[in-house]
Amino acid sequence: MRTLKLTKDSQKNILESLLKRSPNNYTEYESTVNEIINNVKENRDKAVFEYTKKFDKADVDASNIRVTEEEIKEAYELVDEKLLAVIKKALVNIRKYHEKQLQNSWFTTEDGIILGQKVTPIAKAGVYVPGGKAVYPSSVLMNVLPAKVAGVEKIVMCTPCGADGKVYPSTLVAANEAGVDEIYKVGGAQAIAAMAFGTESVPKVDKIVGPGNIFVALAKKAVFGYVSIDSIAGPSEILVLADETANPRYVAADLLSQAEHDEMASAILITTSEELAKKVSEEVDKFVEVLSRKEIIEKSLENYGYILVAEDMDEAIDAVNDIASEHMEIVTRDPFSVMTKIKNAGAIFIGEYSSEPLGDYFAGPNHVLPTNGTAKFFSALSVDDFIKKSSIISYSREALERIHTDIEQFAECEKLTAHANSIKVRFED
Amino acid sequence: MRTLKLTKDSQKNILESLLKRSPNNYTEYESTVNEIINNVKENRDKAVFEYTKKFDKADVDASNIRVTEEEIKEAYELVDEKLLAVIKKALVNIRKYHEKQLQNSWFTTEDGIILGQKVTPIAKAGVYVPGGKAVYPSSVLMNVLPAKVAGVEKIVMCTPCGADGKVYPSTLVAANEAGVDEIYKVGGAQAIAAMAFGTESVPKVDKIVGPGNIFVALAKKAVFGYVSIDSIAGPSEILVLADETANPRYVAADLLSQAEHDEMASAILITTSEELAKKVSEEVDKFVEVLSRKEIIEKSLENYGYILVAEDMDEAIDAVNDIASEHMEIVTRDPFSVMTKIKNAGAIFIGEYSSEPLGDYFAGPNHVLPTNGTAKFFSALSVDDFIKKSSIISYSREALERIHTDIEQFAECEKLTAHANSIKVRFED
């Protein structure tokens, strides 16, 4: 891994390089995606079937697009027993964590006035699960469980099938364990369009979540407004903040755990210790030789891997907040104190045994996290994503009477006389 | 107003007609908006000044784009004292309501494990305030105060100036009272682009909120992902759910309070009483004759005004939830019981003295609300919009040791060996 001195300039250059990975920069695919969306919007099932034939080489029609109970049963027979056991354990942790996120409706009362917020789950959620390069049953759990905990009535899943019309057994098993109601064999931008507008086979949903390739990301952005979406996911990122107390072998292993995701993944160490920088670099080189995804790792480190040596911890923390990484580990003396200064990060892993993959699978917090610096304004996928809040306003006659002239005044200043009239009419007698 | 029987068909047709007003349907302006955005992204201040000259006929440059303290002082001298007094009163109510929305960071502990969520305000927010047809100081308060309450460090406002380079005094006074830090004289899509990417004069922000015309709405959608945005605002809507106990004069006045906003505004009464339907229609006709915005009202009622007579309250409530109106009034016997069945509405006004304009100005809840059926998945603007949550994960060595084989198992099933390695390495001794 390249090692650089952390300066305002190196920080700026790295940030610019990282941001190039944003799905927002792939506008060259926008017209293709818009064409798919418009076709599905207009021709519905017909378009979905055609795209599935074209892109997934699968013959899907109204009779077989929905995964059957038999297919799910079959999946249970095909899936590794050990995987099923660990899915069940992870599920308990994920559900438990997300249950802590549930918000209550609330109201205040004051002399004839009731104000509040009524919390309601959204009715229908759509979860996209990619097929392709890697099969991630953990992703199914992470996207479905927050919706389930929120109380969403119907959870629809779309995922591409193989040319044989089959969906990965582990995906089906994870979906079934998490409580997905309906699963459809459709992938890509066509799946997003189908869930946004509805087709004869695929129901329209209110919110679409889940990771996907650039076509899926652009399709989600395009349908935003017709439905709600989660954030637009970019490639994986890890940023480790470490001082001389860190174990270089652990730091190296954790950096590589994200670097292996894909060639666009980013792995950054920011450290106050030149010695640690050197040792981590050596450990990385050793690990890369023995890891199965060596080629991907080498490319992602070359593209977006950095070891940055900072003057002091304050400078390091500034850079951490500026980069706003998806995953962030604090491996320093007094890591909880350092945590109080971290403003921007999707997930913060504290201490040397809080290795990032712990959060990917098992601990409970969601692994769907803001990438590409968007942790400055987006949060992990959560129960919040599947609820909405309606304002509640109730005034008694007496309460309105006390302030009615104020409102009339305000309305008249804004030249909205029908607004003023609606208050006046109640006190015209 | 036209009166129809509420049927599945009439409901479907009305919904389709309402949804035509969505900013998503104005794709013909997308290329213009994208051109403006790209120009501002590339040429920054230069582009902003040129568009301001072109669209607002104002000579704005680096020396005068930012509103000065003198200009704000001058605004205080120009603004109606009564308006200032009511702004100050409203501000107290709005702040108080939004303070109830503040969320705490939280954590759980369990035998070597700490999990939680750290709540942090976003650092910089941008508020767009339209000029044009109507001046809305209330809109300034509603957009700025949630950010202020959330703890946003820097709040930037953009609003177009007149050809004389002046901003409406009431806008400046409201902004100053609400605590805006910097105000810039720039409007339209160019203002959104300036705040999304930053120029020499206008700072880049993390989130952009605020209403605007179709160019502003499309620009917000286009920059989503680079920054966060609030929902994409469509025209105003009111839906009154009433039975035979409702006062037809009040209902008519409230319908008109939204119909006056613009020609695309929608006003719908759903009632179980044919008699009420008739009387409301008569009262509407009477009011329209005497209201100053008669022409707008007539057009919006013709386009999107409906009185719908339902068979019974259940059918009426189904339609209410399907239409998912921005504003919703319940003027029925036992309105709180009816409220429990309302799933989709931006704001719910309960009882005959809770007239909608009460919420526009004064009561405290936010008037920035989801429109165009998006109350099915979006909420009112709130403190939630200006915070983000970072997951917190901390495991002790013992805690990780208890489950390390589970994680390794999961990672290996997903064929992510570097993930497995990062856990294994901690127990290799």
Boltz contact constraints between the chains, C-beta under 6 A:
constraints:
  - contact:
      token1: [A, 24]
      token2: [B, 225]
      max_distance: 6.0
  - contact:
      token1: [A, 24]
      token2: [B, 226]
      max_distance: 6.0
  - contact:
      token1: [A, 82]
      token2: [B, 409]
      max_distance: 6.0
  - contact:
      token1: [A, 83]
      token2: [B, 413]
      max_distance: 6.0
  - contact:
      token1: [A, 86]
      token2: [B, 406]
      max_distance: 6.0
  - contact:
      token1: [A, 86]
      token2: [B, 409]
      max_distance: 6.0
  - contact:
      token1: [A, 86]
      token2: [B, 410]
      max_distance: 6.0
  - contact:
      token1: [A, 89]
      token2: [B, 406]
      max_distance: 6.0
  - contact:
      token1: [A, 97]
      token2: [B, 115]
      max_distance: 6.0
  - contact:
      token1: [A, 115]
      token2: [B, 97]
      max_distance: 6.0
  - contact:
      token1: [A, 115]
      token2: [B, 364]
      max_distance: 6.0
  - contact:
      token1: [A, 120]
      token2: [B, 343]
      max_distance: 6.0
  - contact:
      token1: [A, 122]
      token2: [B, 377]
      max_distance: 6.0
  - contact:
      token1: [A, 136]
      token2: [B, 414]
      max_distance: 6.0
  - contact:
      token1: [A, 206]
      token2: [B, 376]
      max_distance: 6.0
  - contact:
      token1: [A, 206]
      token2: [B, 377]
      max_distance: 6.0
  - contact:
      token1: [A, 207]
      token2: [B, 377]
      max_distance: 6.0
  - contact:
      token1: [A, 225]
      token2: [B, 24]
      max_distance: 6.0
  - contact:
      token1: [A, 225]
      token2: [B, 232]
      max_distance: 6.0
  - contact:
      token1: [A, 226]
      token2: [B, 24]
      max_distance: 6.0
  - contact:
      token1: [A, 228]
      token2: [B, 377]
      max_distance: 6.0
  - contact:
      token1: [A, 232]
      token2: [B, 225]
      max_distance: 6.0
  - contact:
      token1: [A, 249]
      token2: [B, 425]
      max_distance: 6.0
  - contact:
      token1: [A, 253]
      token2: [B, 421]
      max_distance: 6.0
  - contact:
      token1: [A, 253]
      token2: [B, 422]
      max_distance: 6.0
  - contact:
      token1: [A, 253]
      token2: [B, 425]
      max_distance: 6.0
  - contact:
      token1: [A, 254]
      token2: [B, 422]
      max_distance: 6.0
  - contact:
      token1: [A, 256]
      token2: [B, 418]
      max_distance: 6.0
  - contact:
      token1: [A, 257]
      token2: [B, 418]
      max_distance: 6.0
  - contact:
      token1: [A, 257]
      token2: [B, 419]
      max_distance: 6.0
  - contact:
      token1: [A, 257]
      token2: [B, 422]
      max_distance: 6.0
  - contact:
      token1: [A, 260]
      token2: [B, 418]
      max_distance: 6.0
  - contact:
      token1: [A, 291]
      token2: [B, 417]
      max_distance: 6.0
  - contact:
      token1: [A, 291]
      token2: [B, 418]
      max_distance: 6.0
  - contact:
      token1: [A, 292]
      token2: [B, 417]
      max_distance: 6.0
  - contact:
      token1: [A, 343]
      token2: [B, 120]
      max_distance: 6.0
  - contact:
      token1: [A, 345]
      token2: [B, 390]
      max_distance: 6.0
  - contact:
      token1: [A, 347]
      token2: [B, 391]
      max_distance: 6.0
  - contact:
      token1: [A, 348]
      token2: [B, 390]
      max_distance: 6.0
  - contact:
      token1: [A, 348]
      token2: [B, 392]
      max_distance: 6.0
  - contact:
      token1: [A, 349]
      token2: [B, 393]
      max_distance: 6.0
  - contact:
      token1: [A, 350]
      token2: [B, 394]
      max_distance: 6.0
  - contact:
      token1: [A, 351]
      token2: [B, 394]
      max_distance: 6.0
  - contact:
      token1: [A, 353]
      token2: [B, 395]
      max_distance: 6.0
  - contact:
      token1: [A, 353]
      token2: [B, 397]
      max_distance: 6.0
  - contact:
      token1: [A, 353]
      token2: [B, 400]
      max_distance: 6.0
  - contact:
      token1: [A, 354]
      token2: [B, 393]
      max_distance: 6.0
  - contact:
      token1: [A, 354]
      token2: [B, 394]
      max_distance: 6.0
  - contact:
      token1: [A, 354]
      token2: [B, 395]
      max_distance: 6.0
  - contact:
      token1: [A, 355]
      token2: [B, 422]
      max_distance: 6.0
  - contact:
      token1: [A, 355]
      token2: [B, 423]
      max_distance: 6.0
  - contact:
      token1: [A, 357]
      token2: [B, 419]
      max_distance: 6.0
  - contact:
      token1: [A, 357]
      token2: [B, 422]
      max_distance: 6.0
  - contact:
      token1: [A, 357]
      token2: [B, 423]
      max_distance: 6.0
  - contact:
      token1: [A, 359]
      token2: [B, 393]
      max_distance: 6.0
  - contact:
      token1: [A, 361]
      token2: [B, 407]
      max_distance: 6.0
  - contact:
      token1: [A, 361]
      token2: [B, 410]
      max_distance: 6.0
  - contact:
      token1: [A, 362]
      token2: [B, 407]
      max_distance: 6.0
  - contact:
      token1: [A, 363]
      token2: [B, 393]
      max_distance: 6.0
  - contact:
      token1: [A, 364]
      token2: [B, 115]
      max_distance: 6.0
  - contact:
      token1: [A, 365]
      token2: [B, 391]
      max_distance: 6.0
  - contact:
      token1: [A, 365]
      token2: [B, 393]
      max_distance: 6.0
  - contact:
      token1: [A, 376]
      token2: [B, 206]
      max_distance: 6.0
  - contact:
      token1: [A, 377]
      token2: [B, 122]
      max_distance: 6.0
  - contact:
      token1: [A, 377]
      token2: [B, 206]
      max_distance: 6.0
  - contact:
      token1: [A, 377]
      token2: [B, 207]
      max_distance: 6.0
  - contact:
      token1: [A, 377]
      token2: [B, 228]
      max_distance: 6.0
  - contact:
      token1: [A, 379]
      token2: [B, 388]
      max_distance: 6.0
  - contact:
      token1: [A, 379]
      token2: [B, 389]
      max_distance: 6.0
  - contact:
      token1: [A, 380]
      token2: [B, 391]
      max_distance: 6.0
  - contact:
      token1: [A, 388]
      token2: [B, 377]
      max_distance: 6.0
  - contact:
      token1: [A, 388]
      token2: [B, 379]
      max_distance: 6.0
  - contact:
      token1: [A, 389]
      token2: [B, 379]
      max_distance: 6.0
  - contact:
      token1: [A, 390]
      token2: [B, 345]
      max_distance: 6.0
  - contact:
      token1: [A, 390]
      token2: [B, 348]
      max_distance: 6.0
  - contact:
      token1: [A, 391]
      token2: [B, 347]
      max_distance: 6.0
  - contact:
      token1: [A, 391]
      token2: [B, 365]
      max_distance: 6.0
  - contact:
      token1: [A, 391]
      token2: [B, 380]
      max_distance: 6.0
  - contact:
      token1: [A, 392]
      token2: [B, 348]
      max_distance: 6.0
  - contact:
      token1: [A, 393]
      token2: [B, 349]
      max_distance: 6.0
  - contact:
      token1: [A, 393]
      token2: [B, 354]
      max_distance: 6.0
  - contact:
      token1: [A, 393]
      token2: [B, 359]
      max_distance: 6.0
  - contact:
      token1: [A, 393]
      token2: [B, 363]
      max_distance: 6.0
  - contact:
      token1: [A, 393]
      token2: [B, 365]
      max_distance: 6.0
  - contact:
      token1: [A, 394]
      token2: [B, 350]
      max_distance: 6.0
  - contact:
      token1: [A, 394]
      token2: [B, 351]
      max_distance: 6.0
  - contact:
      token1: [A, 394]
      token2: [B, 354]
      max_distance: 6.0
  - contact:
      token1: [A, 395]
      token2: [B, 353]
      max_distance: 6.0
  - contact:
      token1: [A, 395]
      token2: [B, 354]
      max_distance: 6.0
  - contact:
      token1: [A, 397]
      token2: [B, 353]
      max_distance: 6.0
  - contact:
      token1: [A, 400]
      token2: [B, 353]
      max_distance: 6.0
  - contact:
      token1: [A, 406]
      token2: [B, 86]
      max_distance: 6.0
  - contact:
      token1: [A, 406]
      token2: [B, 89]
      max_distance: 6.0
  - contact:
      token1: [A, 407]
      token2: [B, 361]
      max_distance: 6.0
  - contact:
      token1: [A, 407]
      token2: [B, 362]
      max_distance: 6.0
  - contact:
      token1: [A, 409]
      token2: [B, 82]
      max_distance: 6.0
  - contact:
      token1: [A, 409]
      token2: [B, 86]
      max_distance: 6.0
  - contact:
      token1: [A, 410]
      token2: [B, 86]
      max_distance: 6.0
  - contact:
      token1: [A, 410]
      token2: [B, 361]
      max_distance: 6.0
  - contact:
      token1: [A, 413]
      token2: [B, 83]
      max_distance: 6.0
  - contact:
      token1: [A, 414]
      token2: [B, 136]
      max_distance: 6.0
  - contact:
      token1: [A, 417]
      token2: [B, 291]
      max_distance: 6.0
  - contact:
      token1: [A, 417]
      token2: [B, 292]
      max_distance: 6.0
  - contact:
      token1: [A, 418]
      token2: [B, 256]
      max_distance: 6.0
  - contact:
      token1: [A, 418]
      token2: [B, 257]
      max_distance: 6.0
  - contact:
      token1: [A, 418]
      token2: [B, 260]
      max_distance: 6.0
  - contact:
      token1: [A, 418]
      token2: [B, 291]
      max_distance: 6.0
  - contact:
      token1: [A, 419]
      token2: [B, 257]
      max_distance: 6.0
  - contact:
      token1: [A, 419]
      token2: [B, 357]
      max_distance: 6.0
  - contact:
      token1: [A, 421]
      token2: [B, 253]
      max_distance: 6.0
  - contact:
      token1: [A, 422]
      token2: [B, 253]
      max_distance: 6.0
  - contact:
      token1: [A, 422]
      token2: [B, 254]
      max_distance: 6.0
  - contact:
      token1: [A, 422]
      token2: [B, 257]
      max_distance: 6.0
  - contact:
      token1: [A, 422]
      token2: [B, 355]
      max_distance: 6.0
  - contact:
      token1: [A, 422]
      token2: [B, 357]
      max_distance: 6.0
  - contact:
      token1: [A, 423]
      token2: [B, 355]
      max_distance: 6.0
  - contact:
      token1: [A, 423]
      token2: [B, 357]
      max_distance: 6.0
  - contact:
      token1: [A, 425]
      token2: [B, 249]
      max_distance: 6.0
  - contact:
      token1: [A, 425]
      token2: [B, 253]
      max_distance: 6.0
